[in-house]
């Protein structure tokens, strides 16, 4: 009898050992992380909690699609903005990272601007939606449907880095986010260590030929201009002021920088023909725009491009080397640019 009990006890022990080996809690289990609750705070200060790391995400803005690919989580994307396919330089680059983009097979629940189709989003069955916090109507609609939404603000360099770290937690890419933000923080620190005694004044013009619309003090663009070692010609503490030609002459910028606009948009304006920056051909277009998107951690490259235009000692060759190195680190691949 004692022997029988001993055999039963031993058999039970073996079964327990085998069960523990097959337990989903095993750290080497590939799917373990997907069963662990994750949470992160978005730009609204709202804590977004998911029962497991996001597996199906819909992204409603171009810059945020870029963020996801930098985090090497592109396979999780099930919906993107239509503009990704329409913007030539963005489409060309992201096509190198994902054949689905190359083949234009990822669904597009957004149209133009901030318009999106709630029915299409629901049909994609996302467990997370990424968007900017300015998209209030869509955010409320999506959240009312029971779909978690993580928002971004991209207000400045600190917010961009913080928001990338937080979304990295929800995507199961926290370590990757730390790698990216650590690199960018180090580059920013080096850039801020070098200051010009007489910084040049830069006027930034909005996209699509809106030359008389600019970005004021405290804006994202103002941060990038300051990081470059220059100063914002616009002294007004307003996010997006509209100005007159008279005001432009009063500010008298050393350079005019264009985003998704043509040089002719400035040179064709008779009212600016006598402006020194125009006469001296100091008008530059940030083109292609994709490598320098200031709404992502590439604000650092935006600032470096400005530095090259402002400071001849920072050569085109050095800028090209810096951009190449940055892309290898930010996307984890060589030969992308």
Secondary structure, 3 states (H helix, E strand, C coil): CHHHHHHHHHHHHHHHHHHHHCCCCCCCCCCHHHHCCEEEECCCCCEEEECCCCCCEEECCHHHHHHHHHCCCHHHEEECCCHHHHCHHHHHHHCCCCHHHHCCCCCCCECCCCCECHHHHHHCCCCEEEEECCCHHHHHHHHHCCCCEEEECCCCHHHHHHHHHHHHHHCCCHHHHHHHHHHHHHHHHHHHCCCCCCCCEEEEECCCCCCCECCCCCCHHHHHHHHHCCEECCCCCCCCCECCHHHHHHHCCCEEEEECCCCHHHHCCHHHCCCHHHHCCCEEEECCCHHHCCCCCCHHHHHHHHHHHHCCCCCHHHHHHHHHHHHHHHHCCCCCC
